[in-house]
Amino acid sequence: MKIIKTVSQMRKLSLKWIRQGKSVGLISTMGALHKGHRSLIKQSREENDISVLSIFVNPVQFGQGEDYKKYPRCLQKDKRLAEKEGVEIIFAPSVEEMYPQGYLTFVNVENLSSVLCGNSRAGHFKGVCTVVNKLFNIIKPTRAYFGQKDYQQLKIIERMTKDLNLNVAVIMMPIVREENGLAISSRNSYLSGEERRQAPVLFNALKKAEEMIRVKKETDSAYIINQMEHKVRSQSKAKIDYIKICEPESLKEIEKISGEVLVLLAVWIGKTRLIDNFLIKGDE
């Protein structure tokens, strides 16, 4: 396994792979690797000749007062996990390498970036799109793998890829969960013992929505959301950012359930903001 830290070296390698006709899988991360990342790596290794893991804590996607400085950085541990999983290349550039002095260009997807998490994290998705676009241009992957947990991010990247004619297949992978249902996330490390005990309330609220839609055939989004809110508020450490039911592609809120819907929520557990979602099939 090689560790690449400069754009020029990474581009040189990617051009070599293109000439050799090799397929390349990209797993774009901010490090602090966990079982969710491992599932992306495994899928990439099954489908591609070469797998590249990028590790870059992207300052542009963090807003004022967010956790950029305290975001977990554990490169040595990440290296060991990546090597164990068979990653061929780690691309781990510095901030200065990705955003040299005088950098002025950013990528933004309109509409999709201004709802849901975009309401409470201004500029976040502009930062995500900018860094992912740069990674696509530098590494030239055949396929790029993203987890369903960050569903809005995935849909925004899909739209950016389509609109900018980027020759990359964006692959959505299932959410990996702990035994209690909590979606695995690097930010789970922030949770105290009591907060970790309460955090599965996001999953439990989603299961409540699933039962109402699939079993009880409930179609009133407002009523389902009300019941989810009641469940979340039963936990003392939980504070709701949003709970929404949306059309899966446009992310527009819907009033009546019909066909497949996206149920998603963002909840503060203490000082840690967690997100989760289910894709649920209702009656046509």
DRENKE-506404 format. One record per residue (C-alpha): residue number from 1; x, y, z. Coordinates in pm, whole numbers, plus 50000, padded with zeros to 5 digits. Each point is the difference from the previous one (the first is absolute). Example, Ala and Ser with C-alpha at 12.3 -4.5 7.8 and 13.67 -1.06 7.14 Angstrom:
2
<pt num="1" x="51230" y="49550" z="50780"/>
<pt num="2" x="50137" y="50344" z="49934"/>
***
This chain:
284
<pt num="1" x="50000" y="50000" z="50000"/>
<pt num="2" x="50126" y="50346" z="49903"/>
<pt num="3" x="49921" y="50330" z="50171"/>
<pt num="4" x="49981" y="50294" z="49761"/>
<pt num="5" x="50003" y="50355" z="50134"/>
<pt num="6" x="50028" y="50220" z="49692"/>
<pt num="7" x="49753" y="50072" z="49722"/>
<pt num="8" x="50270" y="49970" z="49733"/>
<pt num="9" x="50105" y="49652" z="50112"/>
<pt num="10" x="49639" y="49883" z="50028"/>
<pt num="11" x="49916" y="50130" z="49652"/>
<pt num="12" x="50308" y="49831" z="49855"/>
<pt num="13" x="49885" y="49667" z="50141"/>
<pt num="14" x="49640" y="50047" z="49882"/>
<pt num="15" x="50114" y="50076" z="49645"/>
<pt num="16" x="50213" y="49684" z="50007"/>
<pt num="17" x="49695" y="49794" z="50101"/>
<pt num="18" x="49794" y="50155" z="49721"/>
<pt num="19" x="50266" y="49905" z="49743"/>
<pt num="20" x="50001" y="49646" z="50140"/>
<pt num="21" x="49621" y="49978" z="49974"/>
<pt num="22" x="49959" y="49934" z="50373"/>
<pt num="23" x="49678" y="50072" z="50188"/>
<pt num="24" x="50037" y="50212" z="50313"/>
<pt num="25" x="49773" y="50018" z="50304"/>
<pt num="26" x="50005" y="50306" z="50226"/>
<pt num="27" x="49898" y="50002" z="50364"/>
<pt num="28" x="49995" y="50365" z="50106"/>
<pt num="29" x="50034" y="50045" z="50378"/>
<pt num="30" x="50110" y="50238" z="50271"/>
<pt num="31" x="50174" y="49714" z="50180"/>
<pt num="32" x="49908" y="49857" z="50341"/>
<pt num="33" x="49913" y="49685" z="49808"/>
<pt num="34" x="49734" y="49760" z="50128"/>
<pt num="35" x="49789" y="49702" z="49887"/>
<pt num="36" x="49801" y="50220" z="49763"/>
<pt num="37" x="50316" y="50098" z="49814"/>
<pt num="38" x="50111" y="49638" z="49996"/>
<pt num="39" x="49681" y="49904" z="49817"/>
<pt num="40" x="50075" y="50262" z="49732"/>
<pt num="41" x="50357" y="49876" z="49963"/>
<pt num="42" x="49888" y="49638" z="49966"/>
<pt num="43" x="49750" y="50090" z="49729"/>
<pt num="44" x="50261" y="50205" z="49815"/>
<pt num="45" x="50249" y="49713" z="50009"/>
<pt num="46" x="49738" y="49762" z="49859"/>
<pt num="47" x="49916" y="50230" z="49709"/>
<pt num="48" x="50329" y="50167" z="49906"/>
<pt num="49" x="50361" y="49923" z="49916"/>
<pt num="50" x="50127" y="50267" z="50240"/>
<pt num="51" x="49846" y="50160" z="50309"/>
<pt num="52" x="50101" y="50348" z="50114"/>
<pt num="53" x="49907" y="50122" z="50347"/>
<pt num="54" x="50016" y="50376" z="50043"/>
<pt num="55" x="50046" y="50138" z="50353"/>
<pt num="56" x="49949" y="50374" z="50023"/>
<pt num="57" x="49825" y="50201" z="50272"/>
<pt num="58" x="49856" y="50264" z="49772"/>
<pt num="59" x="49988" y="50342" z="50170"/>
<pt num="60" x="49770" y="50146" z="49734"/>
<pt num="61" x="49707" y="49781" z="50104"/>
<pt num="62" x="50012" y="50104" z="50366"/>
<pt num="63" x="49809" y="50310" z="50106"/>
<pt num="64" x="50090" y="50250" z="50268"/>
<pt num="65" x="49978" y="49839" z="50343"/>
<pt num="66" x="49996" y="49644" z="49860"/>
<pt num="67" x="50241" y="49723" z="50096"/>
<pt num="68" x="50279" y="50042" z="49743"/>
<pt num="69" x="50278" y="50035" z="50258"/>
<pt num="70" x="49883" y="49710" z="50217"/>
<pt num="71" x="49896" y="49767" z="49718"/>
<pt num="72" x="50180" y="49669" z="50071"/>
<pt num="73" x="50330" y="49962" z="49816"/>
<pt num="74" x="50169" y="49662" z="50035"/>
<pt num="75" x="50202" y="49944" z="49684"/>
<pt num="76" x="50216" y="49719" z="50136"/>
<pt num="77" x="49697" y="49798" z="50110"/>
<pt num="78" x="49831" y="50073" z="49667"/>
<pt num="79" x="50307" y="49878" z="49812"/>
<pt num="80" x="49993" y="49667" z="50183"/>
<pt num="81" x="49630" y="49947" z="49928"/>
<pt num="82" x="50036" y="50099" z="49634"/>
<pt num="83" x="50297" y="49768" z="49950"/>
<pt num="84" x="49813" y="49713" z="50168"/>
<pt num="85" x="49707" y="50055" z="49762"/>
<pt num="86" x="50227" y="49993" z="49696"/>
<pt num="87" x="49997" y="50366" z="49896"/>
<pt num="88" x="50273" y="50064" z="49742"/>
<pt num="89" x="50027" y="50379" z="50042"/>
<pt num="90" x="49926" y="50251" z="50274"/>
<pt num="91" x="49976" y="50357" z="49875"/>
<pt num="92" x="50056" y="50222" z="50305"/>
<pt num="93" x="50075" y="50357" z="49886"/>
<pt num="94" x="50048" y="50301" z="50225"/>
<pt num="95" x="49758" y="50293" z="50006"/>
<pt num="96" x="50266" y="50208" z="49822"/>
<pt num="97" x="50029" y="49739" z="49727"/>
<pt num="98" x="49625" y="49996" z="49933"/>
<pt num="99" x="49938" y="50372" z="50051"/>
<pt num="100" x="50319" y="50187" z="49912"/>
<pt num="101" x="50036" y="50369" z="50075"/>
<pt num="102" x="49768" y="50206" z="49784"/>
<pt num="103" x="49745" y="49720" z="49950"/>
<pt num="104" x="49667" y="50151" z="49883"/>
<pt num="105" x="49792" y="49733" z="49825"/>
<pt num="106" x="49710" y="49810" z="50156"/>
<pt num="107" x="49726" y="49766" z="49877"/>
<pt num="108" x="49641" y="50024" z="50118"/>
<pt num="109" x="49684" y="49808" z="49908"/>
<pt num="110" x="49697" y="50227" z="50023"/>
<pt num="111" x="49675" y="49903" z="50176"/>
<pt num="112" x="50111" y="49658" z="50126"/>
<pt num="113" x="50265" y="50170" z="50215"/>
<pt num="114" x="49768" y="50250" z="50167"/>
<pt num="115" x="49756" y="49759" z="50171"/>
<pt num="116" x="50022" y="49754" z="50290"/>
<pt num="117" x="50361" y="50006" z="50130"/>
<pt num="118" x="50064" y="50300" z="49774"/>
<pt num="119" x="49768" y="50208" z="50216"/>
<pt num="120" x="50210" y="49959" z="50313"/>
<pt num="121" x="50343" y="49958" z="49838"/>
<pt num="122" x="50037" y="50294" z="49764"/>
<pt num="123" x="50268" y="49940" z="49738"/>
<pt num="124" x="50054" y="49641" z="50105"/>
<pt num="125" x="49902" y="49841" z="49670"/>
<pt num="126" x="50193" y="50258" z="49800"/>
<pt num="127" x="50306" y="49877" z="50185"/>
<pt num="128" x="49908" y="49636" z="49941"/>
<pt num="129" x="49942" y="50050" z="49627"/>
<pt num="130" x="50321" y="50198" z="49959"/>
<pt num="131" x="50223" y="49739" z="50162"/>
<pt num="132" x="49826" y="49702" z="49835"/>
<pt num="133" x="50023" y="50168" z="49660"/>
<pt num="134" x="50371" y="50059" z="50059"/>
<pt num="135" x="50049" y="49635" z="50102"/>
<pt num="136" x="49815" y="49881" z="49690"/>
<pt num="137" x="50221" y="50220" z="49780"/>
<pt num="138" x="50323" y="49895" z="50172"/>
<pt num="139" x="49937" y="49625" z="50035"/>
<pt num="140" x="49772" y="49939" z="49697"/>
<pt num="141" x="49812" y="49713" z="50170"/>
<pt num="142" x="49778" y="49760" z="49809"/>
<pt num="143" x="49771" y="49967" z="50302"/>
<pt num="144" x="49963" y="50197" z="50324"/>
<pt num="145" x="49838" y="49852" z="50311"/>
<pt num="146" x="49789" y="50186" z="50255"/>
<pt num="147" x="49787" y="49884" z="50292"/>
<pt num="148" x="49624" y="50043" z="50014"/>
<pt num="149" x="50027" y="50160" z="50345"/>
<pt num="150" x="50100" y="50324" z="49826"/>
<pt num="151" x="49711" y="49969" z="49756"/>
<pt num="152" x="49965" y="50369" z="49917"/>
<pt num="153" x="50373" y="50024" z="49934"/>
<pt num="154" x="49981" y="49699" z="49770"/>
<pt num="155" x="49714" y="50147" z="49796"/>
<pt num="156" x="50182" y="50332" z="49970"/>
<pt num="157" x="50316" y="49823" z="49877"/>
<pt num="158" x="49791" y="49801" z="49752"/>
<pt num="159" x="49850" y="50323" z="49865"/>
<pt num="160" x="50340" y="50173" z="49982"/>
<pt num="161" x="50145" y="49699" z="49816"/>
<pt num="162" x="49716" y="50002" z="49748"/>
<pt num="163" x="49989" y="50377" z="49949"/>
<pt num="164" x="50377" y="50034" z="49952"/>
<pt num="165" x="50025" y="49693" z="49773"/>
<pt num="166" x="50244" y="49825" z="50232"/>
<pt num="167" x="50075" y="49646" z="49888"/>
<pt num="168" x="49956" y="49839" z="50343"/>
<pt num="169" x="49742" y="49749" z="50120"/>
<pt num="170" x="49877" y="50107" z="50344"/>
<pt num="171" x="49916" y="49691" z="50206"/>
<pt num="172" x="49776" y="50012" z="50310"/>
<pt num="173" x="50081" y="49745" z="50270"/>
<pt num="174" x="49769" y="49894" z="50287"/>
<pt num="175" x="50027" y="50152" z="50346"/>
<pt num="176" x="50211" y="49794" z="50240"/>
<pt num="177" x="49860" y="49995" z="50352"/>
<pt num="178" x="50094" y="49903" z="50351"/>
<pt num="179" x="49799" y="49719" z="50162"/>
<pt num="180" x="49762" y="50254" z="50158"/>
<pt num="181" x="49925" y="50157" z="49661"/>
<pt num="182" x="50217" y="50310" z="50035"/>
<pt num="183" x="50147" y="50093" z="49662"/>
<pt num="184" x="50379" y="49973" z="50020"/>
<pt num="185" x="50170" y="50339" z="49968"/>
<pt num="186" x="50336" y="50149" z="50087"/>
<pt num="187" x="49812" y="50254" z="50213"/>
<pt num="188" x="49865" y="49726" z="50226"/>
<pt num="189" x="50336" y="50023" z="50179"/>
<pt num="190" x="49884" y="50336" z="50142"/>
<pt num="191" x="49714" y="49838" z="50193"/>
<pt num="192" x="50019" y="49945" z="50375"/>
<pt num="193" x="49879" y="49673" z="50147"/>
<pt num="194" x="49651" y="50130" z="50070"/>
<pt num="195" x="49981" y="50174" z="49663"/>
<pt num="196" x="50098" y="49678" z="49824"/>
<pt num="197" x="49724" y="49821" z="50189"/>
<pt num="198" x="49746" y="50255" z="49875"/>
<pt num="199" x="50133" y="50042" z="49645"/>
<pt num="200" x="49813" y="49697" z="49852"/>
<pt num="201" x="49683" y="50208" z="50034"/>
<pt num="202" x="50062" y="50116" z="49640"/>
<pt num="203" x="49981" y="49642" z="49876"/>
<pt num="204" x="49699" y="49927" z="50223"/>
<pt num="205" x="49814" y="50303" z="49863"/>
<pt num="206" x="50067" y="49880" z="49646"/>
<pt num="207" x="49875" y="49653" z="50091"/>
<pt num="208" x="49683" y="50165" z="50133"/>
<pt num="209" x="49951" y="50174" z="49665"/>
<pt num="210" x="50064" y="49674" z="49815"/>
<pt num="211" x="49737" y="49819" z="50207"/>
<pt num="212" x="49746" y="50277" z="49944"/>
<pt num="213" x="50057" y="50003" z="49624"/>
<pt num="214" x="50046" y="49631" z="49924"/>
<pt num="215" x="49778" y="49833" z="50260"/>
<pt num="216" x="49739" y="50257" z="50094"/>
<pt num="217" x="49986" y="50147" z="49647"/>
<pt num="218" x="50015" y="50355" z="50136"/>
<pt num="219" x="50033" y="50260" z="49723"/>
<pt num="220" x="49992" y="50330" z="50192"/>
<pt num="221" x="50360" y="50126" z="50019"/>
<pt num="222" x="49921" y="50258" z="50269"/>
<pt num="223" x="49853" y="49737" z="50230"/>
<pt num="224" x="50296" y="49765" z="49950"/>
<pt num="225" x="50246" y="50281" z="50071"/>
<pt num="226" x="49805" y="50092" z="50314"/>
<pt num="227" x="50032" y="49645" z="50130"/>
<pt num="228" x="50371" y="49995" z="49919"/>
<pt num="229" x="50050" y="50330" z="50183"/>
<pt num="230" x="49823" y="49859" z="50305"/>
<pt num="231" x="50234" y="49701" z="50006"/>
<pt num="232" x="50316" y="50211" z="49959"/>
<pt num="233" x="49894" y="50240" z="50275"/>
<pt num="234" x="49964" y="49709" z="50241"/>
<pt num="235" x="50380" y="50012" z="50034"/>
<pt num="236" x="50133" y="50278" z="50221"/>
<pt num="237" x="50322" y="50056" z="49800"/>
<pt num="238" x="49824" y="50025" z="49663"/>
<pt num="239" x="49918" y="50327" z="49823"/>
<pt num="240" x="49841" y="49987" z="49655"/>
<pt num="241" x="50156" y="50194" z="49712"/>
<pt num="242" x="49752" y="49864" z="49747"/>
<pt num="243" x="49783" y="49701" z="49914"/>
<pt num="244" x="49877" y="49987" z="49640"/>
<pt num="245" x="49832" y="49770" z="49751"/>
<pt num="246" x="50114" y="50069" z="49644"/>
<pt num="247" x="49995" y="49877" z="49645"/>
<pt num="248" x="50326" y="49804" z="49966"/>
<pt num="249" x="50138" y="50170" z="49688"/>
<pt num="250" x="49892" y="50364" z="50027"/>
<pt num="251" x="50010" y="50006" z="50384"/>
<pt num="252" x="49676" y="50199" z="49992"/>
<pt num="253" x="49776" y="49956" z="50303"/>
<pt num="254" x="49682" y="49804" z="49939"/>
<pt num="255" x="49668" y="50014" z="50184"/>
<pt num="256" x="49859" y="49660" z="49901"/>
<pt num="257" x="50192" y="49672" z="49983"/>
<pt num="258" x="49991" y="49829" z="49661"/>
<pt num="259" x="50260" y="49758" z="49870"/>
<pt num="260" x="50353" y="50023" z="50135"/>
<pt num="261" x="50081" y="50287" z="50236"/>
<pt num="262" x="50306" y="50120" z="50186"/>
<pt num="263" x="49955" y="50048" z="50374"/>
<pt num="264" x="50293" y="50181" z="50155"/>
<pt num="265" x="50094" y="50188" z="50311"/>
<pt num="266" x="50278" y="50197" z="50163"/>
<pt num="267" x="50016" y="50001" z="50379"/>
<pt num="268" x="50239" y="50149" z="50250"/>
<pt num="269" x="50096" y="49750" z="50269"/>
<pt num="270" x="50164" y="50227" z="50252"/>
<pt num="271" x="50246" y="50203" z="49793"/>
<pt num="272" x="50027" y="49743" z="49720"/>
<pt num="273" x="49785" y="50031" z="49688"/>
<pt num="274" x="49900" y="49663" z="49854"/>
<pt num="275" x="49810" y="49918" z="49681"/>
<pt num="276" x="49821" y="49690" z="49874"/>
<pt num="277" x="49743" y="49896" z="49741"/>
<pt num="278" x="49785" y="49718" z="49863"/>
<pt num="279" x="49874" y="49947" z="49648"/>
<pt num="280" x="49649" y="49862" z="50055"/>
<pt num="281" x="49763" y="49857" z="49743"/>
<pt num="282" x="49637" y="50096" z="50057"/>
<pt num="283" x="49693" y="49908" z="49800"/>
<pt num="284" x="49985" y="50130" z="49645"/>
***
